Amino acid sequence: MGVIAVEVEGEVIREMLAVLVHEVWAEWNNYVFEICEKNEQGLLVIPMAEYMRWKEQSHMPYNLLHEGARVSDRVIASRYMRVMTEWLHELAEAEEIFGANDGCH
């Protein structure tokens, strides 16, 4: 596969992953918005218990998280793995169709 083909494929996987990044971000935001309480000024306030838990977890390495948090991270990681696997299958199919040698040396 030539340099140009690799760059094009890099753009494909970047876009596939960007779609997933946006989905995960949107899901997280919707969750946060749902648990927040609206105050008299119309501001959304994160409950203190959630704030404290998230703050603690954000400074903690993965291996020290409790199992529930690690399971949640694994679920998201599995979604990324599915996207990457799909891309690798598409890449393999393209190489079968067009051949691994594109004539560039």
N, C-alpha and C positions, 0 to 999 in steps of 0.2 A: 504494500500500500504506500503511495507517495505522500509527501508532506502535505499537499493540498487536500487530499482525501482525509488525512488525519485531522487537519484543522476543521474541515466541514463536519466531520463526525464529532469533534470536540464541541462544536456549536450545538449539535443535536442533543448530546447528553447534557450540556449546560442548560438548555431550554427545558428538557424533560425534568431535570432536578429543580430548576427554578419554579416550575409549576407545582411540584410537591412542596417546596419550601413555602410558597405562598399559601397552599392549602393548610399546612401545619400551622403557620402563623395565624391565618384566619380562624382556624378552629380554636387556637389558644386564646386569641382576643375575644371571640364570642363567649368562651367559658369565663374569662375574667369579667366581661361585661355582665354576665348573668349572675355572678356571685357578689358583685359590688352592690353597695347600698347607695341610693341617691339621697343627698342631704338637702337641706333647706335652700342652699344656693344653686342647686341643680348639678352639683359635682358628684361624680361617682367615687365612692370611698371603698378601698379594698379592706375587707375585714382583717383586723389585727392578727388573728391566728394564721390566716393564709399568708399575710405579709411576712410574719416571723418565720414560718416554715419555708417559704420560697427564698427568703434572704439566706437562711441557713444552708439550704440545699445549693444555692447558687455559688457558695464558697467551698463546697464540699466536693472532693474528687468522686468520680463515679463509683469506685470500689468501696467507698464508705457510705454510700446511700443505703437506705433501708430497701428491702427486697421489692416493696411495692413501687418505689420510684424507679428502680432498675428495670422492673417489668414494663413500666410505662415507656422508658427510654428504648427498650428492646422492640416494643411495638412500632415506634417511630422508625427505628433502624431497619426493621423488616420492610417497611414501606419504601425506604431508600433502596434496599436490596432488590425489591421487585422491579423498581425503575431501572436499576443498573443491569439486572438480568435481562429485562426486555430489550435494552439497548444492545447488550452483548449478542443476543439472539439475532437482532436486526443486522448488526454488523457482520456476524458470521454468515447470515443468508446473503448479504450483499457481496461478501468475498466469494461465496460459492457461485453467485451469478456472474460477477465481473472478473473473478479470478484474483488470487493473492498478488500476482505480479502484474503491475500496471505499465510495465515497460520502462519505468524510471530507474536509472542506475546511478 
